């Protein structure tokens, strides 16, 4: 099993916060993280309004 991609999660966390700050995504979205075998992370968020961001 590959090591947990902590740095990648932190990078994505900052990107989501920036998207919220500039109004691209609403705050309070439910975010799910999908890990790839090469250590990358895909995050998908669904906002309360049904808005989806990936």
LUMPA-801788 format. One record per atom (N, C-alpha, C): x, y, z. Coordinates in pm, 1 decimal, decimal comma, padded with zeros to 6 digits. Layout:
residues N
<node xx="X" yy="Y" zz="Z"/>
...
END
This chain:
residues 54
<node xx="00084,8" yy="-00117,1" zz="00000,0"/>
<node xx="00000,0" yy="00000,0" zz="00000,0"/>
<node xx="00090,0" yy="00124,3" zz="00000,0"/>
<node xx="00062,8" yy="00221,0" zz="-00089,1"/>
<node xx="00145,5" yy="00342,0" zz="-00092,9"/>
<node xx="00124,5" yy="00427,6" zz="00031,6"/>
<node xx="00222,7" yy="00510,5" zz="00064,2"/>
<node xx="00206,2" yy="00598,3" zz="00181,5"/>
<node xx="00092,2" yy="00698,1" zz="00160,2"/>
<node xx="00031,8" yy="00741,1" zz="00269,4"/>
<node xx="-00077,3" yy="00838,5" zz="00262,8"/>
<node xx="-00024,4" yy="00969,6" zz="00204,2"/>
<node xx="-00089,3" yy="01023,8" zz="00100,9"/>
<node xx="-00039,8" yy="01144,7" zz="00032,5"/>
<node xx="-00075,9" yy="01273,1" zz="00108,0"/>
<node xx="-00017,5" yy="01291,6" zz="00224,6"/>
<node xx="-00051,2" yy="01405,8" zz="00310,6"/>
<node xx="-00027,9" yy="01540,4" zz="00242,0"/>
<node xx="00083,9" yy="01555,1" zz="00171,7"/>
<node xx="00113,7" yy="01681,9" zz="00104,2"/>
<node xx="00010,7" yy="01711,9" zz="-00004,4"/>
<node xx="-00032,3" yy="01609,4" zz="-00075,6"/>
<node xx="-00132,4" yy="01627,6" zz="-00181,0"/>
<node xx="-00266,9" yy="01668,5" zz="-00121,9"/>
<node xx="-00305,6" yy="01608,7" zz="-00010,7"/>
<node xx="-00430,2" yy="01646,4" zz="00057,0"/>
<node xx="-00422,8" yy="01792,0" zz="00102,2"/>
<node xx="-00310,3" yy="01832,7" zz="00157,4"/>
<node xx="-00296,1" yy="01971,4" zz="00202,5"/>
<node xx="-00304,2" yy="02067,8" zz="00085,1"/>
<node xx="-00242,8" yy="02032,0" zz="-00028,0"/>
<node xx="-00248,7" yy="02117,2" zz="-00147,2"/>
<node xx="-00393,3" yy="02133,6" zz="-00193,1"/>
<node xx="-00467,5" yy="02023,9" zz="-00196,3"/>
<node xx="-00607,3" yy="02029,9" zz="-00240,1"/>
<node xx="-00691,2" yy="02108,2" zz="-00140,2"/>
<node xx="-00665,2" yy="02091,3" zz="-00011,4"/>
<node xx="-00739,1" yy="02164,8" zz="00091,6"/>
<node xx="-00725,1" yy="02314,9" zz="00070,5"/>
<node xx="-00603,0" yy="02359,7" zz="00040,5"/>
<node xx="-00581,2" yy="02502,7" zz="00014,9"/>
<node xx="-00653,2" yy="02547,4" zz="-00113,0"/>
<node xx="-00653,7" yy="02461,8" zz="-00213,3"/>
<node xx="-00722,4" yy="02495,3" zz="-00338,1"/>
<node xx="-00873,1" yy="02508,6" zz="-00316,3"/>
<node xx="-00933,3" yy="02417,9" zz="-00236,2"/>
<node xx="-01076,4" yy="02428,5" zz="-00207,3"/>
<node xx="-01106,3" yy="02555,7" zz="-00129,2"/>
<node xx="-01022,2" yy="02589,0" zz="-00032,1"/>
<node xx="-01043,8" yy="02712,0" zz="00043,7"/>
<node xx="-01038,3" yy="02833,6" zz="-00047,5"/>
<node xx="-00946,2" yy="02833,4" zz="-00141,9"/>
<node xx="-00935,4" yy="02944,9" zz="-00236,2"/>
<node xx="-01060,5" yy="02951,5" zz="-00325,1"/>
<node xx="-01110,1" yy="02835,8" zz="-00369,1"/>
<node xx="-01231,1" yy="02833,3" zz="-00451,7"/>
<node xx="-01350,2" yy="02889,7" zz="-00375,2"/>
<node xx="-01357,5" yy="02863,4" zz="-00245,0"/>
<node xx="-01464,9" yy="02918,5" zz="-00161,8"/>
<node xx="-01448,9" yy="03069,1" zz="-00148,8"/>
<node xx="-01324,9" yy="03114,7" zz="-00125,6"/>
<node xx="-01298,5" yy="03258,0" zz="-00108,4"/>
<node xx="-01338,9" yy="03339,8" zz="-00230,5"/>
<node xx="-01314,6" yy="03287,2" zz="-00350,6"/>
<node xx="-01344,4" yy="03363,2" zz="-00472,2"/>
<node xx="-01484,4" yy="03335,8" zz="-00526,3"/>
<node xx="-01561,4" yy="03252,0" zz="-00455,4"/>
<node xx="-01700,0" yy="03229,9" zz="-00493,7"/>
<node xx="-01723,6" yy="03120,0" zz="-00595,5"/>
<node xx="-01622,3" yy="03036,8" zz="-00622,8"/>
<node xx="-01641,3" yy="02927,9" zz="-00717,6"/>
<node xx="-01712,1" yy="02808,8" zz="-00655,3"/>
<node xx="-01704,3" yy="02796,2" zz="-00522,2"/>
<node xx="-01768,2" yy="02685,2" zz="-00452,4"/>
<node xx="-01824,1" yy="02737,6" zz="-00322,0"/>
<node xx="-01941,1" yy="02690,7" zz="-00284,3"/>
<node xx="-02000,6" yy="02735,6" zz="-00159,5"/>
<node xx="-01933,3" yy="02668,4" zz="-00040,4"/>
<node xx="-01930,8" yy="02735,2" zz="00071,7"/>
<node xx="-01876,5" yy="02678,7" zz="00194,3"/>
<node xx="-01971,7" yy="02572,3" zz="00246,1"/>
<node xx="-01919,5" yy="02473,4" zz="00315,7"/>
<node xx="-02002,9" yy="02368,8" zz="00372,8"/>
<node xx="-02027,8" yy="02252,5" zz="00278,9"/>
<node xx="-01950,6" yy="02244,5" zz="00171,2"/>
<node xx="-01967,5" yy="02135,4" zz="00077,1"/>
<node xx="-01914,5" yy="02004,7" zz="00136,6"/>
<node xx="-01974,3" yy="01894,9" zz="00097,5"/>
<node xx="-01924,7" yy="01763,1" zz="00136,7"/>
<node xx="-01819,7" yy="01722,7" zz="00034,5"/>
<node xx="-01698,3" yy="01696,8" zz="00080,6"/>
<node xx="-01589,0" yy="01662,8" zz="-00008,7"/>
<node xx="-01545,7" yy="01518,8" zz="00012,4"/>
<node xx="-01528,5" yy="01448,2" zz="-00097,4"/>
<node xx="-01479,2" yy="01310,2" zz="-00093,6"/>
<node xx="-01347,3" yy="01305,8" zz="-00169,6"/>
<node xx="-01255,0" yy="01226,5" zz="-00118,5"/>
<node xx="-01122,2" yy="01215,2" zz="-00178,1"/>
<node xx="-01104,4" yy="01076,1" zz="-00235,7"/>
<node xx="-01053,4" yy="01070,6" zz="-00357,6"/>
<node xx="-01027,7" yy="00945,1" zz="-00426,7"/>
<node xx="-00877,5" yy="00938,9" zz="-00453,9"/>
<node xx="-00813,6" yy="00830,5" zz="-00413,6"/>
<node xx="-00669,6" yy="00816,2" zz="-00425,9"/>
<node xx="-00635,4" yy="00727,1" zz="-00544,4"/>
<node xx="-00535,7" yy="00767,9" zz="-00621,6"/>
<node xx="-00491,1" yy="00689,0" zz="-00735,2"/>
<node xx="-00365,9" yy="00610,2" zz="-00696,2"/>
<node xx="-00335,9" yy="00502,2" zz="-00766,9"/>
<node xx="-00218,8" yy="00420,5" zz="-00732,1"/>
<node xx="-00086,5" yy="00497,1" zz="-00738,5"/>
<node xx="-00080,4" yy="00603,9" zz="-00817,7"/>
<node xx="00045,0" yy="00678,8" zz="-00828,9"/>
<node xx="00057,8" yy="00790,9" zz="-00726,2"/>
<node xx="-00029,6" yy="00793,8" zz="-00625,1"/>
<node xx="-00017,9" yy="00891,0" zz="-00516,8"/>
<node xx="-00090,0" yy="01021,8" zz="-00539,5"/>
<node xx="-00164,8" yy="01034,1" zz="-00646,3"/>
<node xx="-00241,9" yy="01155,5" zz="-00672,4"/>
<node xx="-00376,1" yy="01145,8" zz="-00600,8"/>
<node xx="-00441,5" yy="01260,4" zz="-00588,9"/>
<node xx="-00570,2" yy="01266,4" zz="-00520,4"/>
<node xx="-00668,8" yy="01343,7" zz="-00607,1"/>
<node xx="-00787,2" yy="01287,0" zz="-00624,2"/>
<node xx="-00896,3" yy="01357,4" zz="-00690,9"/>
<node xx="-00999,2" yy="01388,1" zz="-00583,7"/>
<node xx="-01035,2" yy="01513,5" zz="-00571,7"/>
<node xx="-01137,7" yy="01549,4" zz="-00473,7"/>
<node xx="-01262,6" yy="01595,6" zz="-00547,3"/>
<node xx="-01376,6" yy="01554,4" zz="-00495,7"/>
<node xx="-01505,6" yy="01590,0" zz="-00552,8"/>
<node xx="-01591,3" yy="01645,8" zz="-00440,3"/>
<node xx="-01643,9" yy="01766,3" zz="-00461,1"/>
<node xx="-01727,1" yy="01829,6" zz="-00358,9"/>
<node xx="-01867,9" yy="01849,6" zz="-00411,4"/>
<node xx="-01964,7" yy="01827,1" zz="-00323,7"/>
<node xx="-02105,0" yy="01852,3" zz="-00356,4"/>
<node xx="-02155,5" yy="01952,8" zz="-00254,2"/>
<node xx="-02196,8" yy="02069,6" zz="-00303,6"/>
<node xx="-02249,1" yy="02174,1" zz="-00217,5"/>
<node xx="-02392,1" yy="02149,9" zz="-00175,5"/>
<node xx="-02439,0" yy="02224,9" zz="-00077,9"/>
<node xx="-02576,7" yy="02209,5" zz="-00029,4"/>
<node xx="-02677,8" yy="02234,4" zz="-00141,1"/>
<node xx="-02641,5" yy="02319,5" zz="-00237,1"/>
<node xx="-02732,5" yy="02350,5" zz="-00347,5"/>
<node xx="-02729,6" yy="02244,2" zz="-00456,9"/>
<node xx="-02638,3" yy="02147,3" zz="-00445,4"/>
<node xx="-02624,6" yy="02044,7" zz="-00547,9"/>
<node xx="-02509,6" yy="02074,0" zz="-00643,4"/>
<node xx="-02444,7" yy="02187,8" zz="-00627,4"/>
<node xx="-02329,7" yy="02223,1" zz="-00710,7"/>
<node xx="-02218,9" yy="02119,6" zz="-00690,2"/>
<node xx="-02154,8" yy="02077,9" zz="-00799,7"/>
<node xx="-02046,3" yy="01980,1" zz="-00791,9"/>
<node xx="-01918,9" yy="02044,2" zz="-00843,0"/>
<node xx="-01810,7" yy="02020,3" zz="-00772,3"/>
<node xx="-01678,8" yy="02067,6" zz="-00815,5"/>
<node xx="-01579,7" yy="01953,8" zz="-00800,5"/>
<node xx="-01488,1" yy="01943,1" zz="-00895,5"/>
<node xx="-01386,4" yy="01836,3" zz="-00889,6"/>
<node xx="-01250,5" yy="01895,7" zz="-00920,9"/>
END
